[in-house]
Amino acid sequence: MIDETREYLLDHRGKLLFQIERAKHHLTGLEADEIKIINSRACLPPADIAIITGDLAEHLSSEIEALCWAIDHIDHELEYLDGDEFEPFTGRHAHTHS
């Protein structure tokens, strides 16, 4: 049962890491003004593009934060499965995920 739980958690951790990398890639694209390519067909005013870009970047940043929180929670559960004394999950650690 513990091995199945560990495998399940590690599988989901890997999926979350993939989602983080994908979101970071899109965020980097926004920061590099890739949205201008989209605008070449739509002809939106620059102010609208700035608002859309800012909103998308904020959304991606919050998604990355939520995914990192979920990975921290999985890591906490894995530590417990490894025999660490149980402590309630209190939130994000200071480390980053790559």
N, CA, C and O atoms as CSV, one atom per row, in Angstrom:
chain,resi,resn,atom,element,x,y,z
A,1,MET,N,N,0.821,-1.193,0.000
A,1,MET,CA,C,0.000,0.000,0.000
A,1,MET,C,C,0.869,1.263,0.000
A,1,MET,O,O,0.576,2.215,-0.723
A,2,ILE,N,N,1.930,1.275,0.802
A,2,ILE,CA,C,2.802,2.441,0.862
A,2,ILE,C,C,3.517,2.628,-0.473
A,2,ILE,O,O,3.676,3.758,-0.935
A,3,ASP,N,N,3.951,1.527,-1.100
A,3,ASP,CA,C,4.627,1.633,-2.398
A,3,ASP,C,C,3.687,2.185,-3.468
A,3,ASP,O,O,4.099,2.980,-4.312
A,4,GLU,N,N,2.417,1.758,-3.430
A,4,GLU,CA,C,1.435,2.267,-4.393
A,4,GLU,C,C,1.184,3.757,-4.169
A,4,GLU,O,O,1.057,4.523,-5.124
A,5,THR,N,N,1.114,4.156,-2.919
A,5,THR,CA,C,0.904,5.568,-2.595
A,5,THR,C,C,2.095,6.392,-3.044
A,5,THR,O,O,1.929,7.465,-3.626
A,6,ARG,N,N,3.293,5.898,-2.778
A,6,ARG,CA,C,4.511,6.595,-3.192
A,6,ARG,C,C,4.547,6.731,-4.721
A,6,ARG,O,O,4.856,7.806,-5.235
A,7,GLU,N,N,4.238,5.660,-5.444
A,7,GLU,CA,C,4.231,5.689,-6.904
A,7,GLU,C,C,3.203,6.701,-7.415
A,7,GLU,O,O,3.480,7.454,-8.348
A,8,TYR,N,N,2.030,6.716,-6.810
A,8,TYR,CA,C,0.975,7.661,-7.184
A,8,TYR,C,C,1.440,9.103,-6.972
A,8,TYR,O,O,1.263,9.955,-7.842
A,9,LEU,N,N,2.037,9.367,-5.804
A,9,LEU,CA,C,2.504,10.724,-5.497
A,9,LEU,C,C,3.630,11.146,-6.438
A,9,LEU,O,O,3.641,12.277,-6.924
A,10,LEU,N,N,4.569,10.251,-6.696
A,10,LEU,CA,C,5.672,10.580,-7.594
A,10,LEU,C,C,5.192,10.812,-9.025
A,10,LEU,O,O,5.715,11.679,-9.726
A,11,ASP,N,N,4.202,10.043,-9.455
A,11,ASP,CA,C,3.630,10.230,-10.789
A,11,ASP,C,C,3.009,11.629,-10.902
A,11,ASP,O,O,3.248,12.345,-11.875
A,12,HIS,N,N,2.225,12.000,-9.918
A,12,HIS,CA,C,1.589,13.319,-9.948
A,12,HIS,C,C,2.606,14.443,-9.782
A,12,HIS,O,O,2.447,15.522,-10.352
A,13,ARG,N,N,3.633,14.188,-9.013
A,13,ARG,CA,C,4.691,15.197,-8.853
A,13,ARG,C,C,5.358,15.470,-10.202
A,13,ARG,O,O,5.629,16.620,-10.548
A,14,GLY,N,N,5.617,14.411,-10.953
A,14,GLY,CA,C,6.211,14.561,-12.281
A,14,GLY,C,C,5.298,15.335,-13.224
A,14,GLY,O,O,5.765,16.176,-13.993
A,15,LYS,N,N,4.009,15.057,-13.169
A,15,LYS,CA,C,3.049,15.776,-14.012
A,15,LYS,C,C,3.004,17.255,-13.639
A,15,LYS,O,O,2.923,18.117,-14.514
A,16,LEU,N,N,3.058,17.545,-12.351
A,16,LEU,CA,C,3.051,18.942,-11.907
A,16,LEU,C,C,4.316,19.670,-12.349
A,16,LEU,O,O,4.254,20.828,-12.761
A,17,LEU,N,N,5.460,18.997,-12.265
A,17,LEU,CA,C,6.711,19.610,-12.724
A,17,LEU,C,C,6.645,19.936,-14.212
A,17,LEU,O,O,7.131,20.981,-14.643
A,18,PHE,N,N,6.048,19.048,-14.991
A,18,PHE,CA,C,5.878,19.307,-16.422
A,18,PHE,C,C,5.006,20.544,-16.636
A,18,PHE,O,O,5.321,21.390,-17.473
A,19,GLN,N,N,3.913,20.648,-15.881
A,19,GLN,CA,C,3.029,21.808,-16.008
A,19,GLN,C,C,3.749,23.100,-15.621
A,19,GLN,O,O,3.541,24.141,-16.245
A,20,ILE,N,N,4.589,23.031,-14.600
A,20,ILE,CA,C,5.363,24.210,-14.187
A,20,ILE,C,C,6.294,24.643,-15.313
A,20,ILE,O,O,6.362,25.828,-15.639
A,21,GLU,N,N,7.007,23.701,-15.907
A,21,GLU,CA,C,7.934,24.035,-16.985
A,21,GLU,C,C,7.186,24.620,-18.179
A,21,GLU,O,O,7.661,25.564,-18.811
A,22,ARG,N,N,6.036,24.070,-18.483
A,22,ARG,CA,C,5.230,24.587,-19.594
A,22,ARG,C,C,4.761,26.012,-19.308
A,22,ARG,O,O,4.822,26.872,-20.187
A,23,ALA,N,N,4.297,26.265,-18.093
A,23,ALA,CA,C,3.851,27.609,-17.722
A,23,ALA,C,C,5.018,28.595,-17.738
A,23,ALA,O,O,4.866,29.734,-18.177
A,24,LYS,N,N,6.192,28.152,-17.256
A,24,LYS,CA,C,7.369,29.023,-17.290
A,24,LYS,C,C,7.750,29.358,-18.722
A,24,LYS,O,O,8.146,30.489,-19.007
A,25,HIS,N,N,7.637,28.399,-19.621
A,25,HIS,CA,C,7.941,28.624,-21.032
A,25,HIS,C,C,7.000,29.683,-21.617
A,25,HIS,O,O,7.440,30.594,-22.320
A,26,HIS,N,N,5.714,29.556,-21.323
A,26,HIS,CA,C,4.742,30.531,-21.822
A,26,HIS,C,C,4.975,31.908,-21.205
A,26,HIS,O,O,4.844,32.927,-21.883
A,27,LEU,N,N,5.315,31.933,-19.934
A,27,LEU,CA,C,5.589,33.204,-19.270
A,27,LEU,C,C,6.805,33.884,-19.894
A,27,LEU,O,O,6.802,35.097,-20.105
A,28,THR,N,N,7.832,33.110,-20.187
A,28,THR,CA,C,9.015,33.658,-20.849
A,28,THR,C,C,8.637,34.226,-22.219
A,28,THR,O,O,9.136,35.278,-22.619
A,29,GLY,N,N,7.766,33.534,-22.924
A,29,GLY,CA,C,7.304,34.019,-24.219
A,29,GLY,C,C,6.569,35.339,-24.109
A,29,GLY,O,O,6.753,36.234,-24.933
A,30,LEU,N,N,5.732,35.455,-23.085
A,30,LEU,CA,C,5.024,36.726,-22.873
A,30,LEU,C,C,6.005,37.850,-22.590
A,30,LEU,O,O,5.868,38.962,-23.099
A,31,GLU,N,N,6.985,37.543,-21.777
A,31,GLU,CA,C,7.975,38.559,-21.423
A,31,GLU,C,C,8.824,38.942,-22.625
A,31,GLU,O,O,9.398,40.031,-22.649
A,32,ALA,N,N,8.917,38.057,-23.635
A,32,ALA,CA,C,9.702,38.337,-24.838
A,32,ALA,C,C,8.834,38.949,-25.948
A,32,ALA,O,O,9.247,39.008,-27.107
A,33,ASP,N,N,7.642,39.395,-25.585
A,33,ASP,CA,C,6.730,40.055,-26.522
A,33,ASP,C,C,6.253,39.160,-27.656
A,33,ASP,O,O,5.971,39.651,-28.749
A,34,GLU,N,N,6.158,37.851,-27.414
A,34,GLU,CA,C,5.639,36.969,-28.449
A,34,GLU,C,C,4.190,37.268,-28.779
A,34,GLU,O,O,3.700,36.866,-29.835
A,35,ILE,N,N,3.502,37.961,-27.899
A,35,ILE,CA,C,2.099,38.283,-28.155
A,35,ILE,C,C,1.961,39.218,-29.356
A,35,ILE,O,O,0.877,39.309,-29.933
A,36,LYS,N,N,3.021,39.906,-29.742
A,36,LYS,CA,C,2.977,40.778,-30.910
A,36,LYS,C,C,2.684,39.975,-32.176
A,36,LYS,O,O,2.061,40.490,-33.104
A,37,ILE,N,N,3.124,38.729,-32.223
A,37,ILE,CA,C,2.847,37.868,-33.370
A,37,ILE,C,C,1.346,37.669,-33.508
A,37,ILE,O,O,0.808,37.733,-34.613
A,38,ILE,N,N,0.674,37.431,-32.398
A,38,ILE,CA,C,-0.778,37.267,-32.399
A,38,ILE,C,C,-1.431,38.568,-32.858
A,38,ILE,O,O,-2.397,38.538,-33.619
A,39,ASN,N,N,-0.922,39.689,-32.410
A,39,ASN,CA,C,-1.518,40.980,-32.714
A,39,ASN,C,C,-1.407,41.341,-34.198
A,39,ASN,O,O,-2.183,42.167,-34.679
A,40,SER,N,N,-0.484,40.758,-34.921
A,40,SER,CA,C,-0.328,41.112,-36.333
A,40,SER,C,C,-1.593,40.805,-37.123
A,40,SER,O,O,-1.825,41.410,-38.169
A,41,ARG,N,N,-2.398,39.894,-36.652
A,41,ARG,CA,C,-3.669,39.570,-37.321
A,41,ARG,C,C,-4.842,40.303,-36.692
A,41,ARG,O,O,-5.805,40.635,-37.384
A,42,ALA,N,N,-4.778,40.557,-35.407
A,42,ALA,CA,C,-5.923,41.139,-34.707
A,42,ALA,C,C,-5.917,42.662,-34.712
A,42,ALA,O,O,-6.977,43.280,-34.608
A,43,CYS,N,N,-4.755,43.273,-34.830
A,43,CYS,CA,C,-4.614,44.733,-34.844
A,43,CYS,C,C,-5.209,45.396,-33.595
A,43,CYS,O,O,-5.989,46.342,-33.702
A,44,LEU,N,N,-4.846,44.910,-32.450
A,44,LEU,CA,C,-5.302,45.516,-31.197
A,44,LEU,C,C,-4.423,46.708,-30.858
A,44,LEU,O,O,-3.241,46.728,-31.202
A,45,PRO,N,N,-4.991,47.704,-30.185
A,45,PRO,CA,C,-4.181,48.848,-29.747
A,45,PRO,C,C,-3.102,48.387,-28.755
A,45,PRO,O,O,-3.325,47.446,-27.993
A,46,PRO,N,N,-1.935,49.048,-28.763
A,46,PRO,CA,C,-0.848,48.668,-27.853
A,46,PRO,C,C,-1.265,48.645,-26.381
A,46,PRO,O,O,-0.787,47.804,-25.621
A,47,ALA,N,N,-2.139,49.547,-25.976
A,47,ALA,CA,C,-2.588,49.560,-24.574
A,47,ALA,C,C,-3.347,48.282,-24.232
A,47,ALA,O,O,-3.193,47.736,-23.139
A,48,ASP,N,N,-4.166,47.808,-25.169
A,48,ASP,CA,C,-4.900,46.557,-24.936
A,48,ASP,C,C,-3.945,45.367,-24.856
A,48,ASP,O,O,-4.119,44.475,-24.025
A,49,ILE,N,N,-2.940,45.364,-25.723
A,49,ILE,CA,C,-1.933,44.298,-25.698
A,49,ILE,C,C,-1.214,44.290,-24.357
A,49,ILE,O,O,-0.979,43.224,-23.787
A,50,ALA,N,N,-0.863,45.466,-23.846
A,50,ALA,CA,C,-0.169,45.561,-22.551
A,50,ALA,C,C,-1.045,45.004,-21.437
A,50,ALA,O,O,-0.555,44.297,-20.556
A,51,ILE,N,N,-2.331,45.315,-21.468
A,51,ILE,CA,C,-3.253,44.813,-20.437
A,51,ILE,C,C,-3.383,43.297,-20.528
A,51,ILE,O,O,-3.311,42.600,-19.516
A,52,ILE,N,N,-3.574,42.793,-21.738
A,52,ILE,CA,C,-3.711,41.345,-21.937
A,52,ILE,C,C,-2.439,40.624,-21.508
A,52,ILE,O,O,-2.498,39.602,-20.823
A,53,THR,N,N,-1.299,41.155,-21.910
A,53,THR,CA,C,-0.020,40.538,-21.558
A,53,THR,C,C,0.170,40.521,-20.045
A,53,THR,O,O,0.586,39.508,-19.483
A,54,GLY,N,N,-0.129,41.633,-19.387
A,54,GLY,CA,C,-0.002,41.707,-17.934
A,54,GLY,C,C,-0.915,40.724,-17.230
A,54,GLY,O,O,-0.507,40.058,-16.278
A,55,ASP,N,N,-2.163,40.633,-17.703
A,55,ASP,CA,C,-3.115,39.690,-17.108
A,55,ASP,C,C,-2.670,38.244,-17.290
A,55,ASP,O,O,-2.760,37.438,-16.364
A,56,LEU,N,N,-2.189,37.923,-18.489
A,56,LEU,CA,C,-1.714,36.555,-18.739
A,56,LEU,C,C,-0.489,36.222,-17.896
A,56,LEU,O,O,-0.389,35.126,-17.344
A,57,ALA,N,N,0.436,37.165,-17.799
A,57,ALA,CA,C,1.641,36.938,-16.990
A,57,ALA,C,C,1.272,36.741,-15.530
A,57,ALA,O,O,1.826,35.867,-14.863
A,58,GLU,N,N,0.348,37.540,-15.029
A,58,GLU,CA,C,-0.089,37.399,-13.634
A,58,GLU,C,C,-0.757,36.045,-13.418
A,58,GLU,O,O,-0.524,35.383,-12.406
A,59,HIS,N,N,-1.587,35.639,-14.376
A,59,HIS,CA,C,-2.258,34.346,-14.272
A,59,HIS,C,C,-1.245,33.197,-14.268
A,59,HIS,O,O,-1.331,32.291,-13.440
A,60,LEU,N,N,-0.290,33.240,-15.193
A,60,LEU,CA,C,0.719,32.181,-15.248
A,60,LEU,C,C,1.558,32.140,-13.980
A,60,LEU,O,O,1.881,31.059,-13.486
A,61,SER,N,N,1.913,33.298,-13.452
A,61,SER,CA,C,2.695,33.340,-12.207
A,61,SER,C,C,1.928,32.715,-11.053
A,61,SER,O,O,2.503,31.982,-10.249
A,62,SER,N,N,0.635,32.999,-10.965
A,62,SER,CA,C,-0.158,32.414,-9.875
A,62,SER,C,C,-0.342,30.910,-10.079
A,62,SER,O,O,-0.390,30.155,-9.108
A,63,GLU,N,N,-0.444,30.474,-11.330
A,63,GLU,CA,C,-0.528,29.041,-11.607
A,63,GLU,C,C,0.759,28.331,-11.200
A,63,GLU,O,O,0.718,27.251,-10.611
A,64,ILE,N,N,1.892,28.934,-11.511
A,64,ILE,CA,C,3.181,28.359,-11.136
A,64,ILE,C,C,3.274,28.250,-9.619
A,64,ILE,O,O,3.713,27.224,-9.100
A,65,GLU,N,N,2.871,29.282,-8.911
A,65,GLU,CA,C,2.904,29.276,-7.446
A,65,GLU,C,C,2.023,28.150,-6.883
A,65,GLU,O,O,2.426,27.436,-5.964
A,66,ALA,N,N,0.821,28.002,-7.443
A,66,ALA,CA,C,-0.088,26.948,-6.964
A,66,ALA,C,C,0.488,25.559,-7.242
A,66,ALA,O,O,0.389,24.668,-6.399
A,67,LEU,N,N,1.082,25.373,-8.405
A,67,LEU,CA,C,1.680,24.083,-8.728
A,67,LEU,C,C,2.867,23.777,-7.812
A,67,LEU,O,O,3.050,22.635,-7.389
A,68,CYS,N,N,3.663,24.789,-7.510
A,68,CYS,CA,C,4.792,24.597,-6.582
A,68,CYS,C,C,4.287,24.239,-5.187
A,68,CYS,O,O,4.888,23.415,-4.499
A,69,TRP,N,N,3.194,24.852,-4.775
A,69,TRP,CA,C,2.603,24.533,-3.471
A,69,TRP,C,C,2.184,23.061,-3.454
A,69,TRP,O,O,2.413,22.354,-2.473
A,70,ALA,N,N,1.573,22.611,-4.543
A,70,ALA,CA,C,1.133,21.216,-4.605
A,70,ALA,C,C,2.329,20.267,-4.540
A,70,ALA,O,O,2.252,19.224,-3.890
A,71,ILE,N,N,3.421,20.611,-5.198
A,71,ILE,CA,C,4.624,19.773,-5.134
A,71,ILE,C,C,5.180,19.749,-3.716
A,71,ILE,O,O,5.598,18.697,-3.233
A,72,ASP,N,N,5.188,20.889,-3.050
A,72,ASP,CA,C,5.644,20.914,-1.661
A,72,ASP,C,C,4.788,20.006,-0.785
A,72,ASP,O,O,5.299,19.331,0.109
A,73,HIS,N,N,3.493,19.996,-1.045
A,73,HIS,CA,C,2.597,19.135,-0.271
A,73,HIS,C,C,2.896,17.662,-0.550
A,73,HIS,O,O,2.919,16.848,0.374
A,74,ILE,N,N,3.120,17.323,-1.796
A,74,ILE,CA,C,3.489,15.947,-2.151
A,74,ILE,C,C,4.813,15.578,-1.485
A,74,ILE,O,O,4.942,14.486,-0.930
A,75,ASP,N,N,5.796,16.477,-1.535
A,75,ASP,CA,C,7.083,16.208,-0.887
A,75,ASP,C,C,6.904,15.959,0.607
A,75,ASP,O,O,7.565,15.094,1.182
A,76,HIS,N,N,6.016,16.714,1.227
A,76,HIS,CA,C,5.736,16.536,2.655
A,76,HIS,C,C,5.160,15.139,2.910
A,76,HIS,O,O,5.550,14.465,3.863
A,77,GLU,N,N,4.238,14.716,2.057
A,77,GLU,CA,C,3.650,13.383,2.206
A,77,GLU,C,C,4.695,12.296,1.973
A,77,GLU,O,O,4.694,11.280,2.667
A,78,LEU,N,N,5.587,12.499,1.000
A,78,LEU,CA,C,6.646,11.517,0.742
A,78,LEU,C,C,7.597,11.403,1.927
A,78,LEU,O,O,8.039,10.306,2.267
A,79,GLU,N,N,7.912,12.530,2.554
A,79,GLU,CA,C,8.765,12.496,3.752
A,79,GLU,C,C,8.098,11.671,4.851
A,79,GLU,O,O,8.769,10.908,5.546
A,80,TYR,N,N,6.801,11.816,5.010
A,80,TYR,CA,C,6.064,11.043,6.007
A,80,TYR,C,C,6.116,9.551,5.664
A,80,TYR,O,O,6.297,8.710,6.545
A,81,LEU,N,N,5.954,9.232,4.369
A,81,LEU,CA,C,6.025,7.825,3.959
A,81,LEU,C,C,7.422,7.256,4.179
A,81,LEU,O,O,7.573,6.052,4.390
A,82,ASP,N,N,8.439,8.105,4.132
A,82,ASP,CA,C,9.811,7.663,4.363
A,82,ASP,C,C,10.123,7.466,5.842
A,82,ASP,O,O,11.230,7.067,6.202
A,83,GLY,N,N,9.143,7.747,6.696
A,83,GLY,CA,C,9.330,7.484,8.115
A,83,GLY,C,C,9.536,8.706,8.978
A,83,GLY,O,O,9.711,8.582,10.190
A,84,ASP,N,N,9.520,9.894,8.377
A,84,ASP,CA,C,9.633,11.101,9.198
A,84,ASP,C,C,8.418,11.211,10.103
A,84,ASP,O,O,7.333,10.735,9.767
A,85,GLU,N,N,8.607,11.836,11.244
A,85,GLU,CA,C,7.504,12.063,12.168
A,85,GLU,C,C,6.457,12.942,11.502
A,85,GLU,O,O,6.791,13.919,10.832
A,86,PHE,N,N,5.193,12.591,11.690
A,86,PHE,CA,C,4.130,13.361,11.043
A,86,PHE,C,C,4.035,14.753,11.642
A,86,PHE,O,O,3.991,14.934,12.859
A,87,GLU,N,N,4.004,15.725,10.749
A,87,GLU,CA,C,3.734,17.108,11.127
A,87,GLU,C,C,2.744,17.639,10.112
A,87,GLU,O,O,2.873,17.355,8.921
A,88,PRO,N,N,1.760,18.405,10.556
A,88,PRO,CA,C,0.807,18.963,9.593
A,88,PRO,C,C,1.523,19.822,8.552
A,88,PRO,O,O,2.501,20.503,8.861
A,89,PHE,N,N,1.031,19.781,7.333
A,89,PHE,CA,C,1.601,20.592,6.255
A,89,PHE,C,C,1.260,22.053,6.530
A,89,PHE,O,O,0.095,22.412,6.701
A,90,THR,N,N,2.290,22.883,6.568
A,90,THR,CA,C,2.072,24.290,6.923
A,90,THR,C,C,2.268,25.240,5.755
A,90,THR,O,O,2.159,26.453,5.930
A,91,GLY,N,N,2.549,24.728,4.588
A,91,GLY,CA,C,2.673,25.605,3.428
A,91,GLY,C,C,4.002,25.469,2.733
A,91,GLY,O,O,4.781,24.550,2.984
A,92,ARG,N,N,4.232,26.420,1.848
A,92,ARG,CA,C,5.406,26.408,0.983
A,92,ARG,C,C,6.704,26.529,1.754
A,92,ARG,O,O,6.799,27.246,2.750
A,93,HIS,N,N,7.702,25.806,1.263
A,93,HIS,CA,C,9.078,25.963,1.745
A,93,HIS,C,C,9.729,27.042,0.909
A,93,HIS,O,O,9.145,27.488,-0.078
A,94,ALA,N,N,10.903,27.465,1.272
A,94,ALA,CA,C,11.597,28.554,0.577
A,94,ALA,C,C,12.306,28.090,-0.692
A,94,ALA,O,O,12.853,28.926,-1.412
A,95,HIS,N,N,12.318,26.799,-0.994
A,95,HIS,CA,C,13.058,26.329,-2.167
A,95,HIS,C,C,12.226,26.484,-3.435
A,95,HIS,O,O,11.013,26.682,-3.377
A,96,THR,N,N,12.897,26.391,-4.578
A,96,THR,CA,C,12.214,26.504,-5.866
A,96,THR,C,C,12.246,25.171,-6.569
A,96,THR,O,O,13.037,24.294,-6.219
A,97,HIS,N,N,11.393,25.015,-7.556
A,97,HIS,CA,C,11.320,23.770,-8.325
A,97,HIS,C,C,11.795,24.051,-9.731
A,97,HIS,O,O,11.515,25.106,-10.299
A,98,SER,N,N,12.510,23.103,-10.281
A,98,SER,CA,C,12.963,23.269,-11.662
A,98,SER,C,C,12.421,22.168,-12.535
A,98,SER,O,O,12.697,22.140,-13.734
